[in-house]
């Protein structure tokens, strides 16, 4: 795999071939599991401190499903979904505007999964316990 292709995968560019994604995932010891929307919703972790959060990161983060993210992503136009890297970047850049008390458990789980799986800032979006 070329460095350019790897860079495009890291950025979450949609133009990368599925085979390149599969090769990158295999190199990292990951596997791809296809689910329909109902199954994905049913398997979403509700406990923000759950043990498998790093294993649960959606391929595309729908803004309509995460109200805090949608509010923070006001400058994003022409898309209804973000890559996990884009979503984490928006959460991190706008951490001072996060309202953790108003954030749903599902959105807290998403933020925790993104931080755990993508290595985000440990202080961003940490729920007060």
Secondary structure, DSSP 8 states (H G I E B T S, - for coil): --HHHHHHHHHT-TTS-HHHHHHHHHHTT-------HHHHHHTS---TT-TTGGG---SEEEGGG-HHHHHHTTT--S-SEEEHHHHHHHHHHTGGG--TTTS-HHHHHHHHHHHHHHT--TTTT----
